[in-house]
Amino acid sequence: MQDKALLTSSYDFHLPDELIATHPASPRDHAKLLVYDRKSDTITHAHFYDLEKFIPKDCALIFNDTKVIKARLYGHKPSGGKIELLINRALNANDVHVYIRGRVKEAQEILFEENLKAVIKELKDDGTRIVNFFHNEQLLRFEDLLPIIDKIGHIPLPPYIQREDNEEDATEYQTVFAKAEGAVAAPTASLHFTPEQHERVCKNHKHAYVTLHVGSGTFKPVEADVITEHPMHSEFYEISEQAKEILDSDQPILSVGTTSTRTVEFYARHKEQTSGEANLFLHPNNKPLRVNHLLTNFHLPKSTLIMLVASFVGLEKTLELYEEAIKNKYRFYSYGDAMLII
């Protein structure tokens, strides 16, 4: 009989619509915090500003310093037909992997403001596209595209936040320590930190930054019946010198978010690689090797993210914690509340 923890259907739960957060807590650190202590098997209800009380004294913190780019662009075909383009990731200096809403064919141009245009280079079988961007007819490198889309693009809010982005999102959907441009989704557990709290935590704990450019594959539901058959998306990662030093030590680690966790755990399995493509899928049959404690938000049913939580505490306990959060009206998803597993 198939292990229940490997069935996608086991990770389903009912979430009332009103618990989907469409705006962040204000101030950021006033989000709720559910703390689960595995040793004593106890749950504590707190707020994010209480976080320091619960962080184990001797542990180091690993943050993801990726920065969300304005990856959603609205343009039109030369014929006038409207097109929405979502940048997913740079494949190399010039080729960019994108999602396009609207019909396109190879070699077709899409026109945007600021004399920017995209030319369709390849139509992929999975419905995604590869494009090159040109500015004033000059082929653009990805890093030269970024300042242009920063002017004309939109913050790519997740699909379940059913509203247009606004000015507030440009700062709220960004961590206070975001630095390395390239993500199309925020590392959401870190969104709760105010500058003051982040500074305090860093003063009292050894810490370091990794970079994982979160792609839109992070929102892709698991469609296979058995989770191990899910093709995990890959994302660019980089481990800083300071992070490598911590990861190579035996100091306990609190990973801030699922993206930091996947980066650390990918490195734990491929120690010679401090940068490249990470495509690690953590679940109850592929548990963490290096991360001891996890800070995270509450995730979508049947997503790889809730399965990652289950890699720390098992399927049953994960569902129990989520049930407790729903009962106590915690807010879910990217702008929602947080959970600390110690």
N, C-alpha and C positions, 0 to 999 in steps of 0.2 A: 504493500500500500504506500502511496506517495506521502512523504513527510509534509504535514500541513504547512509548515513554515516555508515550504518551497512552492506553494500554490499562490498564484497572484490573487485569487479570489479571497484568500485569508486576510489580505491587507485592505479590505474594503470596510468602510464605516460610514454611518450617516452623519453628515454635518449640516445643521440648520443654516440656511443662507445668511441669517443675520450675524453669524459668527465669522463670516469671511471679512477680514479687515480690508476696507477700501482706502483708508487713510492711516497714517502712522499715529502712534501715541504721542501726545505732546505734554511736556517735554519727552524726548526719546526714552529716557530711563524710567518713565512712569508706566511702562508696559508691565504686565504681570510676569511673574517668574515662578514656574513650578519646579521645585527641586526634588529630585529622586535620589535618595541615598541607598545604594545597592547593599552595603554592609548591613544596615539596620532594616532594610526593606521598608523605608518610610518616605512619605510624601509631605513636603512642606510647601505651603502657599505663601509667596512673598512678592516683592516687586523687583524690577531689574536694578533699581538703585541699592538694593540689599546684596547684590551679587558678591561683593568682597567678603561678606560674612561666611559664605559657603565655599569659596575657592580653597581647596586643600593647600595648606601652608607651603609645602615643599615643591609645588608643581610649577612648571614653565608654561607660558601661554603661547600658542601659535595662532597668528592672525593672517587672513588673506587680504593683501593690499591692492587687489585689482580695482580698477575704476570703471564704472559703467559709462559707455559711450552713447551718444545720441543716435542710436542705431536704426531708428525708424524714419524712413524718408518718404515723402509724398511727391510724386512726379507725374509725368505724362508721356505718352508716346508722341512722336512727331505728328501723328494724325489727330492728337487731342485726347485720346482715351486715357482715363486716369489710372495710375499705377501706385501701389503701395509696396515698398521694398524694405525688408528687415535684414540688416547685416547679421550674419551669424558668427563668422570668424574669418580672419585672414589665413589663406592657405600658404602663401609665400609673399614676396614683396609686392606683387601686382594682382594676383588672383584672389578674389573674395567670394566666399561661400555665402549665399543669401537665400531668403525665402521671398517670393514675389506673389502678390495678390493681383491677378490680372493675367491675361493670356500674352505670352511672348514667344518669340522663336529665335533661333540662333542668329547672331550678328545684328539683332535688333537694338536700336538705341532707346534709352529712357532718359528724358531730360528733366533736370532739377534746376532750382534757383542757383545763383552765383556761378553760372556757366559751367555747372557740373553735369556730367552725363555718365551713364553706365552703359556698357555694351555687353550684350549676352554672349558669353564665350562658349558655354556648354549647358545643355539641359540634362539634369541627372534623372535617373530612373525613379528616384524616390520623391520627385516633384520639386526638389531644390535646384538652384541654378548657380553657375559660376560666372562671375562678371569681372570686367575690368572697368575702373573708373578713370575718367579723363577730365581735366580742368583746362579750359581754354584750348582744347584739342590736344593737350599734353597728357600722356599716360602717367597716372599717379601711383606712387608707392603708398602703401597703406598708412604709414605714419604721416604722410603729407595730406591724406584724405581727412584725418581726424580733426584738424582745426576748421575745415570747411563744414563738416557735418555738425560740428559743435555750434555753428551759426544757424544752420538750416534744418537740422534733424530734431527728432523728438525722443525723449526718454522712453525706452521700450518697456512700459509697464507690463507685468505678466497678464496672460489672457483672462484670468479670473477676476482681475480688478477691472470691472466693466465700465470704464470711463476713459476719457481722453487725458493725457498727461497735462499737468499745469506747471506754473513756475515753481511752486513749492516742491514738486517732485524732483526738480533738477538738483536740489540739495538734500531732500529727505530720502530719496532712493539712492543714496551714496553714503558710504561710511565716512566717519570724520578723518580717517587715516588713508583714504583711497589715494593711490598714487600712480599705479601702472595701468595706463589706458588699454582697454581691449575687451571688457566684459559686456554682455548684453543682458545680464541679470545680476542683481546685487548679491553679495554674500550676506544673507539677510539677518543671521544671528548677530552680526556686528553692527547692524543699523541702530541697535539700542544704546550704543555707547555715546555719551556726550563727550566733548573734548576733555572736560574735567575728570570724568570717571575713567576714561581711557588712560589719561596721564597718571592718575592715582594707582590704577591696577598695574601699570607698567613700572611704576616706581617701586612697588612692593613685590613684584614677581619678575623673575627672568622671563624674557619674551623675545619673540622674533617674528619676521614676516616671511610668508611664502606668497607666490603669485599663482593663482589659477584663474584664467580668463573664462568665466562662466558662460557657457553657450546656451542657446535656447533649447538644446537637447535635455537640459535639466528639467524642463516641464513635460517632457514626452512621457505619456503613461506607459506602463508595462503592458504590452498587448499579448505576449505569450502566456499560455496557461500556467507554465512552469517557469518560475522567475529566472532560473539558470539558463533559459533559452533566449533571454532578452539580450539584443545586441547593444551593449553599453556605448554611449557616445564618447568621443574623446575630446579633450580640451588641452590647450597649451598650459604648461606649468613651469615654474622656475623656483628653485630653492636658494635662498640667500645664504651667504657664508655663516651668518649668525644662526640661522635656522638649522643648517647642516650640523653645526657644532652641538646644538641641543639634541637633534635627532640621533646623532651618533653617540650621545651620552646615555646614561641609564636614568636620567632625571625623569620623573613622571610628567606627563604632558596633558594639559587641558587644551583641546582643540576648539577654537572658536568657529563653529559652523561646520556644515557637512563638506564644504569645498576645501577648507583647510585639512579636514580629516582625510579626504580622498587623496590629497596631495601628499600628506605625511605617510599615509599607508601605501601609496604607490612607491614612494621612495624606500620604504621599509622592505619592499619586495624587489626593488631594482636599485641597489645602493650605489651603483656606479653612475647613475643618471641624475644629474641635478637640474636638468631642464629637458623639455621634449613634450611628448603627448601622453597624457594620463587617461586611462579608460577603465579604471578600477571600479568594480561593482561590489560593494560590501553588503552582506546579507547574513542571516543566521548560519549559513554553511561556509561563509568566508568572513570570519570575524577579524576585528582589529588586532594587529600585532604590536603596534607601538603606542597608539593613543590610549590614555587611561581614562580621561574624563571628557565629556562632550557638552558643549553649549550649542543649542539649536533652536529653531522655531518649530511650529506644528505644521506638518506637511500634508500634501494631497493624498487621498486614498489611492492605493495601487501604484504609488510612485516609487522610484528607486530610493528616494530620500527617506520615506517611512521605513523602507527595508534596511537602510543604513542604521536607523535608530534601533531596529530589531537586532542588528548585528552586535549591539552593545548589551541589550537586556532581554533578547528573545521576543518571539512573536506575542505570546500571551501577555507579558508585562507591558509591551508597547501598546497593545489595544486597551489594556487596563488604564494606563496613563492617559491615553487619548480620551477614554470615556470619562475619566476624572476631570480632564480639562474642559470637556464639553459640558459636563454637569455644573462646573464652576464658571461657565460662560467666558472661558479664555477666547481670545481672538486668534484666528488661524491665518496661516500662509505668510506671504512676504512682509506685509505691514503688521503682522499679528504679534502675539506674545511669545515668550521664550520658555525653554525648558533646560534645566541643568541636570546632567546625569553624573553623579560622583561615585 
